[in-house]
Amino acid sequence: MVSEPIIKVKNLTMAYENNVIMDNISFEVMRGQKFVILGGSGCGKSTLLKHMIGLYEPSNGQILIDDEDIVTTYGKARKRY
């Protein structure tokens, strides 16, 4: 059984004004997979998750859920996530 990615993060850059927090992050989470984000205090875990749920807009890159880019999705379609 081949698993499909449900979440794709492609070349994500996160920044506050001119301060880049993370640059060029890419990963996939397969359907049914358990995925863990680990790191020390202040390393950007919460910032990454806030980008992934659409609270923050990335400086660059894509966040795809079920192949839909949540950065460019608005209105009722965005509430789906």
PDB file of N, CA, C and O in Angstrom:
ATOM      1  N   MET A   1       0.843  -1.185   0.000  1.00  0.00           N
ATOM      2  CA  MET A   1       0.000   0.000   0.000  1.00  0.00           C
ATOM      3  C   MET A   1       0.888   1.248   0.000  1.00  0.00           C
ATOM      4  O   MET A   1       1.704   1.437   0.902  1.00  0.00           O
ATOM      5  N   VAL A   2       0.726   2.078  -0.997  1.00  0.00           N
ATOM      6  CA  VAL A   2       1.508   3.302  -1.111  1.00  0.00           C
ATOM      7  C   VAL A   2       0.773   4.427  -0.388  1.00  0.00           C
ATOM      8  O   VAL A   2      -0.404   4.687  -0.639  1.00  0.00           O
ATOM      9  N   SER A   3       1.488   5.079   0.503  1.00  0.00           N
ATOM     10  CA  SER A   3       0.907   6.180   1.262  1.00  0.00           C
ATOM     11  C   SER A   3       1.095   7.490   0.519  1.00  0.00           C
ATOM     12  O   SER A   3       2.129   7.716  -0.110  1.00  0.00           O
ATOM     13  N   GLU A   4       0.094   8.346   0.596  1.00  0.00           N
ATOM     14  CA  GLU A   4       0.159   9.657  -0.043  1.00  0.00           C
ATOM     15  C   GLU A   4       0.431  10.729   1.001  1.00  0.00           C
ATOM     16  O   GLU A   4      -0.049  10.624   2.130  1.00  0.00           O
ATOM     17  N   PRO A   5       1.195  11.762   0.643  1.00  0.00           N
ATOM     18  CA  PRO A   5       1.378  12.854   1.602  1.00  0.00           C
ATOM     19  C   PRO A   5       0.077  13.641   1.769  1.00  0.00           C
ATOM     20  O   PRO A   5      -0.556  14.023   0.784  1.00  0.00           O
ATOM     21  N   ILE A   6      -0.311  13.877   3.001  1.00  0.00           N
ATOM     22  CA  ILE A   6      -1.482  14.698   3.298  1.00  0.00           C
ATOM     23  C   ILE A   6      -1.049  16.137   3.545  1.00  0.00           C
ATOM     24  O   ILE A   6      -1.800  17.072   3.267  1.00  0.00           O
ATOM     25  N   ILE A   7       0.160  16.314   4.066  1.00  0.00           N
ATOM     26  CA  ILE A   7       0.726  17.648   4.308  1.00  0.00           C
ATOM     27  C   ILE A   7       2.065  17.737   3.597  1.00  0.00           C
ATOM     28  O   ILE A   7       2.904  16.844   3.714  1.00  0.00           O
ATOM     29  N   LYS A   8       2.255  18.823   2.859  1.00  0.00           N
ATOM     30  CA  LYS A   8       3.534  19.090   2.201  1.00  0.00           C
ATOM     31  C   LYS A   8       3.956  20.515   2.551  1.00  0.00           C
ATOM     32  O   LYS A   8       3.202  21.465   2.343  1.00  0.00           O
ATOM     33  N   VAL A   9       5.138  20.647   3.070  1.00  0.00           N
ATOM     34  CA  VAL A   9       5.727  21.954   3.326  1.00  0.00           C
ATOM     35  C   VAL A   9       6.897  22.059   2.361  1.00  0.00           C
ATOM     36  O   VAL A   9       7.821  21.247   2.401  1.00  0.00           O
ATOM     37  N   LYS A  10       6.851  23.074   1.485  1.00  0.00           N
ATOM     38  CA  LYS A  10       7.860  23.200   0.430  1.00  0.00           C
ATOM     39  C   LYS A  10       8.582  24.547   0.525  1.00  0.00           C
ATOM     40  O   LYS A  10       7.969  25.607   0.404  1.00  0.00           O
ATOM     41  N   ASN A  11       9.876  24.478   0.740  1.00  0.00           N
ATOM     42  CA  ASN A  11      10.742  25.670   0.721  1.00  0.00           C
ATOM     43  C   ASN A  11      10.208  26.801   1.591  1.00  0.00           C
ATOM     44  O   ASN A  11      10.236  27.966   1.192  1.00  0.00           O
ATOM     45  N   LEU A  12       9.729  26.460   2.762  1.00  0.00           N
ATOM     46  CA  LEU A  12       9.110  27.437   3.654  1.00  0.00           C
ATOM     47  C   LEU A  12      10.158  28.319   4.316  1.00  0.00           C
ATOM     48  O   LEU A  12      11.128  27.829   4.894  1.00  0.00           O
ATOM     49  N   THR A  13       9.949  29.623   4.223  1.00  0.00           N
ATOM     50  CA  THR A  13      10.769  30.600   4.935  1.00  0.00           C
ATOM     51  C   THR A  13       9.855  31.391   5.845  1.00  0.00           C
ATOM     52  O   THR A  13       8.834  31.927   5.413  1.00  0.00           O
ATOM     53  N   MET A  14      10.235  31.458   7.119  1.00  0.00           N
ATOM     54  CA  MET A  14       9.445  32.173   8.122  1.00  0.00           C
ATOM     55  C   MET A  14      10.300  33.311   8.668  1.00  0.00           C
ATOM     56  O   MET A  14      11.474  33.127   8.991  1.00  0.00           O
ATOM     57  N   ALA A  15       9.688  34.491   8.765  1.00  0.00           N
ATOM     58  CA  ALA A  15      10.429  35.654   9.256  1.00  0.00           C
ATOM     59  C   ALA A  15       9.497  36.607   9.983  1.00  0.00           C
ATOM     60  O   ALA A  15       8.306  36.688   9.680  1.00  0.00           O
ATOM     61  N   TYR A  16      10.048  37.314  10.929  1.00  0.00           N
ATOM     62  CA  TYR A  16       9.380  38.440  11.573  1.00  0.00           C
ATOM     63  C   TYR A  16      10.110  39.681  11.092  1.00  0.00           C
ATOM     64  O   TYR A  16      11.266  39.917  11.443  1.00  0.00           O
ATOM     65  N   GLU A  17       9.408  40.477  10.276  1.00  0.00           N
ATOM     66  CA  GLU A  17      10.008  41.636   9.612  1.00  0.00           C
ATOM     67  C   GLU A  17      11.248  41.171   8.841  1.00  0.00           C
ATOM     68  O   GLU A  17      11.111  40.345   7.938  1.00  0.00           O
ATOM     69  N   ASN A  18      12.425  41.655   9.149  1.00  0.00           N
ATOM     70  CA  ASN A  18      13.633  41.250   8.416  1.00  0.00           C
ATOM     71  C   ASN A  18      14.419  40.152   9.119  1.00  0.00           C
ATOM     72  O   ASN A  18      15.508  39.790   8.673  1.00  0.00           O
ATOM     73  N   ASN A  19      13.882  39.617  10.216  1.00  0.00           N
ATOM     74  CA  ASN A  19      14.563  38.588  10.990  1.00  0.00           C
ATOM     75  C   ASN A  19      14.076  37.203  10.553  1.00  0.00           C
ATOM     76  O   ASN A  19      12.972  36.799  10.921  1.00  0.00           O
ATOM     77  N   VAL A  20      14.877  36.473   9.777  1.00  0.00           N
ATOM     78  CA  VAL A  20      14.504  35.145   9.291  1.00  0.00           C
ATOM     79  C   VAL A  20      14.637  34.145  10.431  1.00  0.00           C
ATOM     80  O   VAL A  20      15.701  34.015  11.036  1.00  0.00           O
ATOM     81  N   ILE A  21      13.541  33.437  10.719  1.00  0.00           N
ATOM     82  CA  ILE A  21      13.503  32.449  11.796  1.00  0.00           C
ATOM     83  C   ILE A  21      13.950  31.077  11.272  1.00  0.00           C
ATOM     84  O   ILE A  21      14.801  30.420  11.870  1.00  0.00           O
ATOM     85  N   MET A  22      13.367  30.663  10.155  1.00  0.00           N
ATOM     86  CA  MET A  22      13.735  29.411   9.480  1.00  0.00           C
ATOM     87  C   MET A  22      13.727  29.672   7.988  1.00  0.00           C
ATOM     88  O   MET A  22      12.911  30.444   7.483  1.00  0.00           O
ATOM     89  N   ASP A  23      14.638  29.025   7.290  1.00  0.00           N
ATOM     90  CA  ASP A  23      14.788  29.269   5.853  1.00  0.00           C
ATOM     91  C   ASP A  23      14.804  27.951   5.087  1.00  0.00           C
ATOM     92  O   ASP A  23      15.554  27.030   5.414  1.00  0.00           O
ATOM     93  N   ASN A  24      13.959  27.884   4.061  1.00  0.00           N
ATOM     94  CA  ASN A  24      13.954  26.773   3.113  1.00  0.00           C
ATOM     95  C   ASN A  24      13.672  25.413   3.773  1.00  0.00           C
ATOM     96  O   ASN A  24      14.407  24.449   3.555  1.00  0.00           O
ATOM     97  N   ILE A  25      12.610  25.345   4.576  1.00  0.00           N
ATOM     98  CA  ILE A  25      12.205  24.103   5.241  1.00  0.00           C
ATOM     99  C   ILE A  25      11.267  23.332   4.312  1.00  0.00           C
ATOM    100  O   ILE A  25      10.314  23.895   3.773  1.00  0.00           O
ATOM    101  N   SER A  26      11.544  22.048   4.131  1.00  0.00           N
ATOM    102  CA  SER A  26      10.686  21.187   3.315  1.00  0.00           C
ATOM    103  C   SER A  26      10.519  19.836   3.998  1.00  0.00           C
ATOM    104  O   SER A  26      11.489  19.259   4.490  1.00  0.00           O
ATOM    105  N   PHE A  27       9.288  19.334   4.027  1.00  0.00           N
ATOM    106  CA  PHE A  27       9.010  17.987   4.519  1.00  0.00           C
ATOM    107  C   PHE A  27       7.615  17.582   4.091  1.00  0.00           C
ATOM    108  O   PHE A  27       6.812  18.416   3.673  1.00  0.00           O
ATOM    109  N   GLU A  28       7.334  16.286   4.201  1.00  0.00           N
ATOM    110  CA  GLU A  28       6.015  15.737   3.898  1.00  0.00           C
ATOM    111  C   GLU A  28       5.563  14.866   5.053  1.00  0.00           C
ATOM    112  O   GLU A  28       6.374  14.201   5.697  1.00  0.00           O
ATOM    113  N   VAL A  29       4.261  14.873   5.313  1.00  0.00           N
ATOM    114  CA  VAL A  29       3.657  13.984   6.296  1.00  0.00           C
ATOM    115  C   VAL A  29       2.691  13.094   5.527  1.00  0.00           C
ATOM    116  O   VAL A  29       1.750  13.576   4.895  1.00  0.00           O
ATOM    117  N   MET A  30       2.935  11.797   5.590  1.00  0.00           N
ATOM    118  CA  MET A  30       2.112  10.846   4.860  1.00  0.00           C
ATOM    119  C   MET A  30       0.801  10.596   5.585  1.00  0.00           C
ATOM    120  O   MET A  30       0.735  10.670   6.812  1.00  0.00           O
ATOM    121  N   ARG A  31      -0.228  10.302   4.828  1.00  0.00           N
ATOM    122  CA  ARG A  31      -1.539   9.984   5.388  1.00  0.00           C
ATOM    123  C   ARG A  31      -1.379   8.816   6.374  1.00  0.00           C
ATOM    124  O   ARG A  31      -0.830   7.772   6.024  1.00  0.00           O
ATOM    125  N   GLY A  32      -1.859   9.004   7.597  1.00  0.00           N
ATOM    126  CA  GLY A  32      -1.786   7.979   8.620  1.00  0.00           C
ATOM    127  C   GLY A  32      -0.484   7.947   9.401  1.00  0.00           C
ATOM    128  O   GLY A  32      -0.363   7.194  10.368  1.00  0.00           O
ATOM    129  N   GLN A  33       0.479   8.744   9.003  1.00  0.00           N
ATOM    130  CA  GLN A  33       1.779   8.764   9.671  1.00  0.00           C
ATOM    131  C   GLN A  33       1.748   9.616  10.930  1.00  0.00           C
ATOM    132  O   GLN A  33       1.069  10.641  10.984  1.00  0.00           O
ATOM    133  N   LYS A  34       2.480   9.187  11.927  1.00  0.00           N
ATOM    134  CA  LYS A  34       2.687  10.024  13.116  1.00  0.00           C
ATOM    135  C   LYS A  34       3.949  10.831  12.867  1.00  0.00           C
ATOM    136  O   LYS A  34       4.976  10.277  12.477  1.00  0.00           O
ATOM    137  N   PHE A  35       3.879  12.129  13.089  1.00  0.00           N
ATOM    138  CA  PHE A  35       4.978  13.038  12.777  1.00  0.00           C
ATOM    139  C   PHE A  35       5.246  13.900  13.997  1.00  0.00           C
ATOM    140  O   PHE A  35       4.314  14.456  14.578  1.00  0.00           O
ATOM    141  N   VAL A  36       6.495  14.020  14.392  1.00  0.00           N
ATOM    142  CA  VAL A  36       6.860  14.748  15.594  1.00  0.00           C
ATOM    143  C   VAL A  36       7.782  15.902  15.221  1.00  0.00           C
ATOM    144  O   VAL A  36       8.691  15.752  14.404  1.00  0.00           O
ATOM    145  N   ILE A  37       7.530  17.063  15.837  1.00  0.00           N
ATOM    146  CA  ILE A  37       8.412  18.220  15.685  1.00  0.00           C
ATOM    147  C   ILE A  37       9.088  18.436  17.033  1.00  0.00           C
ATOM    148  O   ILE A  37       8.429  18.768  18.018  1.00  0.00           O
ATOM    149  N   LEU A  38      10.394  18.249  17.072  1.00  0.00           N
ATOM    150  CA  LEU A  38      11.162  18.354  18.311  1.00  0.00           C
ATOM    151  C   LEU A  38      12.151  19.505  18.241  1.00  0.00           C
ATOM    152  O   LEU A  38      12.613  19.883  17.165  1.00  0.00           O
ATOM    153  N   GLY A  39      12.464  20.049  19.391  1.00  0.00           N
ATOM    154  CA  GLY A  39      13.495  21.078  19.464  1.00  0.00           C
ATOM    155  C   GLY A  39      13.450  21.776  20.800  1.00  0.00           C
ATOM    156  O   GLY A  39      12.487  21.654  21.558  1.00  0.00           O
ATOM    157  N   GLY A  40      14.489  22.494  21.068  1.00  0.00           N
ATOM    158  CA  GLY A  40      14.593  23.220  22.321  1.00  0.00           C
ATOM    159  C   GLY A  40      13.684  24.429  22.368  1.00  0.00           C
ATOM    160  O   GLY A  40      13.045  24.796  21.381  1.00  0.00           O
ATOM    161  N   SER A  41      13.645  25.033  23.530  1.00  0.00           N
ATOM    162  CA  SER A  41      12.836  26.222  23.742  1.00  0.00           C
ATOM    163  C   SER A  41      13.297  27.356  22.819  1.00  0.00           C
ATOM    164  O   SER A  41      14.485  27.669  22.742  1.00  0.00           O
ATOM    165  N   GLY A  42      12.345  27.952  22.132  1.00  0.00           N
ATOM    166  CA  GLY A  42      12.650  29.103  21.279  1.00  0.00           C
ATOM    167  C   GLY A  42      13.208  28.773  19.911  1.00  0.00           C
ATOM    168  O   GLY A  42      13.672  29.673  19.210  1.00  0.00           O
ATOM    169  N   CYS A  43      13.178  27.499  19.503  1.00  0.00           N
ATOM    170  CA  CYS A  43      13.778  27.138  18.206  1.00  0.00           C
ATOM    171  C   CYS A  43      12.819  27.285  17.030  1.00  0.00           C
ATOM    172  O   CYS A  43      13.250  27.192  15.881  1.00  0.00           O
ATOM    173  N   GLY A  44      11.506  27.518  17.288  1.00  0.00           N
ATOM    174  CA  GLY A  44      10.571  27.760  16.195  1.00  0.00           C
ATOM    175  C   GLY A  44       9.489  26.724  16.001  1.00  0.00           C
ATOM    176  O   GLY A  44       8.783  26.762  14.994  1.00  0.00           O
ATOM    177  N   LYS A  45       9.333  25.793  16.936  1.00  0.00           N
ATOM    178  CA  LYS A  45       8.299  24.754  16.788  1.00  0.00           C
ATOM    179  C   LYS A  45       6.902  25.358  16.687  1.00  0.00           C
ATOM    180  O   LYS A  45       6.144  25.035  15.772  1.00  0.00           O
ATOM    181  N   SER A  46       6.569  26.227  17.623  1.00  0.00           N
ATOM    182  CA  SER A  46       5.234  26.849  17.624  1.00  0.00           C
ATOM    183  C   SER A  46       5.050  27.746  16.410  1.00  0.00           C
ATOM    184  O   SER A  46       3.965  27.796  15.832  1.00  0.00           O
ATOM    185  N   THR A  47       6.088  28.442  16.027  1.00  0.00           N
ATOM    186  CA  THR A  47       6.017  29.307  14.836  1.00  0.00           C
ATOM    187  C   THR A  47       5.742  28.466  13.599  1.00  0.00           C
ATOM    188  O   THR A  47       4.922  28.848  12.763  1.00  0.00           O
ATOM    189  N   LEU A  48       6.411  27.330  13.468  1.00  0.00           N
ATOM    190  CA  LEU A  48       6.171  26.432  12.341  1.00  0.00           C
ATOM    191  C   LEU A  48       4.721  25.958  12.339  1.00  0.00           C
ATOM    192  O   LEU A  48       4.062  25.997  11.300  1.00  0.00           O
ATOM    193  N   LEU A  49       4.219  25.513  13.484  1.00  0.00           N
ATOM    194  CA  LEU A  49       2.835  25.031  13.556  1.00  0.00           C
ATOM    195  C   LEU A  49       1.833  26.148  13.260  1.00  0.00           C
ATOM    196  O   LEU A  49       0.812  25.900  12.619  1.00  0.00           O
ATOM    197  N   LYS A  50       2.103  27.354  13.709  1.00  0.00           N
ATOM    198  CA  LYS A  50       1.195  28.474  13.423  1.00  0.00           C
ATOM    199  C   LYS A  50       1.175  28.790  11.937  1.00  0.00           C
ATOM    200  O   LYS A  50       0.139  29.194  11.408  1.00  0.00           O
ATOM    201  N   HIS A  51       2.293  28.614  11.257  1.00  0.00           N
ATOM    202  CA  HIS A  51       2.299  28.757   9.799  1.00  0.00           C
ATOM    203  C   HIS A  51       1.485  27.638   9.155  1.00  0.00           C
ATOM    204  O   HIS A  51       0.730  27.872   8.212  1.00  0.00           O
ATOM    205  N   MET A  52       1.646  26.422   9.674  1.00  0.00           N
ATOM    206  CA  MET A  52       0.972  25.267   9.080  1.00  0.00           C
ATOM    207  C   MET A  52      -0.543  25.313   9.235  1.00  0.00           C
ATOM    208  O   MET A  52      -1.256  24.704   8.437  1.00  0.00           O
ATOM    209  N   ILE A  53      -1.056  26.023  10.248  1.00  0.00           N
ATOM    210  CA  ILE A  53      -2.508  26.126  10.395  1.00  0.00           C
ATOM    211  C   ILE A  53      -3.049  27.454   9.874  1.00  0.00           C
ATOM    212  O   ILE A  53      -4.238  27.741  10.004  1.00  0.00           O
ATOM    213  N   GLY A  54      -2.173  28.256   9.287  1.00  0.00           N
ATOM    214  CA  GLY A  54      -2.620  29.472   8.624  1.00  0.00           C
ATOM    215  C   GLY A  54      -2.712  30.712   9.490  1.00  0.00           C
ATOM    216  O   GLY A  54      -3.234  31.731   9.035  1.00  0.00           O
ATOM    217  N   LEU A  55      -2.223  30.666  10.729  1.00  0.00           N
ATOM    218  CA  LEU A  55      -2.251  31.869  11.564  1.00  0.00           C
ATOM    219  C   LEU A  55      -1.232  32.897  11.103  1.00  0.00           C
ATOM    220  O   LEU A  55      -1.466  34.101  11.198  1.00  0.00           O
ATOM    221  N   TYR A  56      -0.095  32.414  10.601  1.00  0.00           N
ATOM    222  CA  TYR A  56       0.955  33.292  10.075  1.00  0.00           C
ATOM    223  C   TYR A  56       1.136  33.006   8.593  1.00  0.00           C
ATOM    224  O   TYR A  56       0.978  31.871   8.143  1.00  0.00           O
ATOM    225  N   GLU A  57       1.463  34.032   7.852  1.00  0.00           N
ATOM    226  CA  GLU A  57       1.741  33.869   6.425  1.00  0.00           C
ATOM    227  C   GLU A  57       3.248  33.773   6.222  1.00  0.00           C
ATOM    228  O   GLU A  57       3.992  34.601   6.746  1.00  0.00           O
ATOM    229  N   PRO A  58       3.712  32.776   5.469  1.00  0.00           N
ATOM    230  CA  PRO A  58       5.146  32.630   5.275  1.00  0.00           C
ATOM    231  C   PRO A  58       5.734  33.726   4.392  1.00  0.00           C
ATOM    232  O   PRO A  58       5.039  34.324   3.570  1.00  0.00           O
ATOM    233  N   SER A  59       7.009  33.973   4.576  1.00  0.00           N
ATOM    234  CA  SER A  59       7.720  34.915   3.708  1.00  0.00           C
ATOM    235  C   SER A  59       7.901  34.323   2.320  1.00  0.00           C
ATOM    236  O   SER A  59       7.912  35.041   1.319  1.00  0.00           O
ATOM    237  N   ASN A  60       8.044  32.995   2.275  1.00  0.00           N
ATOM    238  CA  ASN A  60       8.234  32.299   1.006  1.00  0.00           C
ATOM    239  C   ASN A  60       7.836  30.842   1.200  1.00  0.00           C
ATOM    240  O   ASN A  60       7.855  30.338   2.323  1.00  0.00           O
ATOM    241  N   GLY A  61       7.481  30.170   0.128  1.00  0.00           N
ATOM    242  CA  GLY A  61       7.201  28.747   0.170  1.00  0.00           C
ATOM    243  C   GLY A  61       5.724  28.424   0.164  1.00  0.00           C
ATOM    244  O   GLY A  61       4.870  29.305   0.068  1.00  0.00           O
ATOM    245  N   GLN A  62       5.448  27.131   0.270  1.00  0.00           N
ATOM    246  CA  GLN A  62       4.079  26.631   0.208  1.00  0.00           C
ATOM    247  C   GLN A  62       3.797  25.685   1.364  1.00  0.00           C
ATOM    248  O   GLN A  62       4.680  24.967   1.833  1.00  0.00           O
ATOM    249  N   ILE A  63       2.552  25.701   1.812  1.00  0.00           N
ATOM    250  CA  ILE A  63       2.046  24.717   2.764  1.00  0.00           C
ATOM    251  C   ILE A  63       0.803  24.123   2.117  1.00  0.00           C
ATOM    252  O   ILE A  63      -0.211  24.801   1.950  1.00  0.00           O
ATOM    253  N   LEU A  64       0.894  22.856   1.758  1.00  0.00           N
ATOM    254  CA  LEU A  64      -0.201  22.194   1.058  1.00  0.00           C
ATOM    255  C   LEU A  64      -0.831  21.145   1.959  1.00  0.00           C
ATOM    256  O   LEU A  64      -0.141  20.300   2.531  1.00  0.00           O
ATOM    257  N   ILE A  65      -2.141  21.210   2.076  1.00  0.00           N
ATOM    258  CA  ILE A  65      -2.900  20.190   2.779  1.00  0.00           C
ATOM    259  C   ILE A  65      -3.862  19.600   1.762  1.00  0.00           C
ATOM    260  O   ILE A  65      -4.696  20.303   1.191  1.00  0.00           O
ATOM    261  N   ASP A  66      -3.732  18.308   1.547  1.00  0.00           N
ATOM    262  CA  ASP A  66      -4.518  17.635   0.501  1.00  0.00           C
ATOM    263  C   ASP A  66      -4.327  18.328  -0.844  1.00  0.00           C
ATOM    264  O   ASP A  66      -5.282  18.483  -1.604  1.00  0.00           O
ATOM    265  N   ASP A  67      -3.107  18.741  -1.137  1.00  0.00           N
ATOM    266  CA  ASP A  67      -2.694  19.400  -2.385  1.00  0.00           C
ATOM    267  C   ASP A  67      -3.304  20.784  -2.602  1.00  0.00           C
ATOM    268  O   ASP A  67      -3.247  21.306  -3.715  1.00  0.00           O
ATOM    269  N   GLU A  68      -3.885  21.386  -1.567  1.00  0.00           N
ATOM    270  CA  GLU A  68      -4.364  22.770  -1.657  1.00  0.00           C
ATOM    271  C   GLU A  68      -3.446  23.661  -0.837  1.00  0.00           C
ATOM    272  O   GLU A  68      -3.158  23.374   0.324  1.00  0.00           O
ATOM    273  N   ASP A  69      -2.991  24.743  -1.453  1.00  0.00           N
ATOM    274  CA  ASP A  69      -2.090  25.679  -0.791  1.00  0.00           C
ATOM    275  C   ASP A  69      -2.884  26.533   0.182  1.00  0.00           C
ATOM    276  O   ASP A  69      -3.702  27.350  -0.242  1.00  0.00           O
ATOM    277  N   ILE A  70      -2.657  26.359   1.492  1.00  0.00           N
ATOM    278  CA  ILE A  70      -3.441  27.097   2.476  1.00  0.00           C
ATOM    279  C   ILE A  70      -3.087  28.581   2.501  1.00  0.00           C
ATOM    280  O   ILE A  70      -3.858  29.395   3.010  1.00  0.00           O
ATOM    281  N   VAL A  71      -1.937  28.932   1.960  1.00  0.00           N
ATOM    282  CA  VAL A  71      -1.528  30.338   1.935  1.00  0.00           C
ATOM    283  C   VAL A  71      -2.398  31.131   0.962  1.00  0.00           C
ATOM    284  O   VAL A  71      -2.699  32.298   1.211  1.00  0.00           O
ATOM    285  N   THR A  72      -2.799  30.512  -0.132  1.00  0.00           N
ATOM    286  CA  THR A  72      -3.585  31.206  -1.150  1.00  0.00           C
ATOM    287  C   THR A  72      -5.074  30.896  -1.076  1.00  0.00           C
ATOM    288  O   THR A  72      -5.840  31.393  -1.902  1.00  0.00           O
ATOM    289  N   THR A  73      -5.503  30.089  -0.113  1.00  0.00           N
ATOM    290  CA  THR A  73      -6.910  29.737   0.056  1.00  0.00           C
ATOM    291  C   THR A  73      -7.564  30.707   1.032  1.00  0.00           C
ATOM    292  O   THR A  73      -7.007  30.996   2.091  1.00  0.00           O
ATOM    293  N   TYR A  74      -8.748  31.210   0.676  1.00  0.00           N
ATOM    294  CA  TYR A  74      -9.444  32.186   1.516  1.00  0.00           C
ATOM    295  C   TYR A  74     -10.913  31.798   1.690  1.00  0.00           C
ATOM    296  O   TYR A  74     -11.421  30.907   1.009  1.00  0.00           O
ATOM    297  N   GLY A  75     -11.568  32.474   2.598  1.00  0.00           N
ATOM    298  CA  GLY A  75     -13.005  32.310   2.785  1.00  0.00           C
ATOM    299  C   GLY A  75     -13.395  30.951   3.317  1.00  0.00           C
ATOM    300  O   GLY A  75     -12.691  30.376   4.148  1.00  0.00           O
ATOM    301  N   LYS A  76     -14.532  30.427   2.833  1.00  0.00           N
ATOM    302  CA  LYS A  76     -15.070  29.157   3.306  1.00  0.00           C
ATOM    303  C   LYS A  76     -14.121  27.998   3.024  1.00  0.00           C
ATOM    304  O   LYS A  76     -14.052  27.048   3.803  1.00  0.00           O
ATOM    305  N   ALA A  77     -13.388  28.071   1.913  1.00  0.00           N
ATOM    306  CA  ALA A  77     -12.452  27.002   1.579  1.00  0.00           C
ATOM    307  C   ALA A  77     -11.359  26.885   2.633  1.00  0.00           C
ATOM    308  O   ALA A  77     -10.868  25.787   2.895  1.00  0.00           O
ATOM    309  N   ARG A  78     -10.976  27.993   3.237  1.00  0.00           N
ATOM    310  CA  ARG A  78      -9.920  27.996   4.266  1.00  0.00           C
ATOM    311  C   ARG A  78     -10.403  27.358   5.555  1.00  0.00           C
ATOM    312  O   ARG A  78      -9.611  26.745   6.271  1.00  0.00           O
ATOM    313  N   LYS A  79     -11.685  27.489   5.866  1.00  0.00           N
ATOM    314  CA  LYS A  79     -12.235  26.925   7.105  1.00  0.00           C
ATOM    315  C   LYS A  79     -12.190  25.409   7.105  1.00  0.00           C
ATOM    316  O   LYS A  79     -12.300  24.782   8.158  1.00  0.00           O
ATOM    317  N   ARG A  80     -12.030  24.825   5.944  1.00  0.00           N
ATOM    318  CA  ARG A  80     -11.960  23.373   5.811  1.00  0.00           C
ATOM    319  C   ARG A  80     -10.776  22.801   6.584  1.00  0.00           C
ATOM    320  O   ARG A  80     -10.807  21.641   6.995  1.00  0.00           O
ATOM    321  N   TYR A  81      -9.735  23.606   6.783  1.00  0.00           N
ATOM    322  CA  TYR A  81      -8.528  23.114   7.431  1.00  0.00           C
ATOM    323  C   TYR A  81      -8.609  23.346   8.902  1.00  0.00           C
ATOM    324  O   TYR A  81      -7.682  22.999   9.634  1.00  0.00           O
TER     325      TYR A  81
END
